[in-house]
């Protein structure tokens, strides 16, 4: 799968270092990642999650 085909998850900075968190619709929990947008390997606890096949892309959004 090419990167532009990976699902995109909205992510939020969770601290001043820029670490990111994204809500997983399959696990129903937050996945925590290092700083910076881009492709990530899924941390899904749901073995049926389609994210296991190739991960997803984090896109940083600002909270209102």
N, C-alpha and C positions, 0 to 999 in steps of 0.2 A: 504494500500500500504506500502511495506517495504521501508526503507530508500534507499537501493541500487536501487530501481526502480524509485526514483524521478529524474526528469530532473536535469542536472547539468548546471549552468550558470557560465561563467567566470566572476570573480569580480576583482575589482581594489581598492587598498588602496587610499582613497581620502584625507587623512590627516595624520599627524604624530601620531595620536592616533590609527591608524590602522582601522578606520571605512571603510566599504566596500560599493562599488556601483556596480551594475550589470545592463546591458542594457536588457530591456524586449522586445522581438520580438513581443509581442502581444499588449502592450500598446504604444510601440514606445517611451519609455521614460526610464530614469534611476530610479532604485529602490535603495534606500539608507538603509543600515543596520548597525548594531553594528559590532565591531571588531570580527574577527575569522571566519574561514571557518565552513561550516556545513549546516544543514537543517534550512530553514527559511519559514515563512508564507509569501505568496505572497502579495504584495502591489499593485496589478493590478487594474487599473481603467477600464479595458475592462472586462465586466462581462462574456464574452464568453471565456476568457482565461482559458486554461486547468490547469494553475497553481493554480486556486482557489480550486481545488479538494484536494490538498495536499502539495502545496508549491513546493520548489525546494531546491537543495543543491548548496551552493556557493563554488566555487573553486577559490582560489586567484591565479592570474597570475601577472607577472611583466610586466610593460610597457617597450618596447625596448628603 
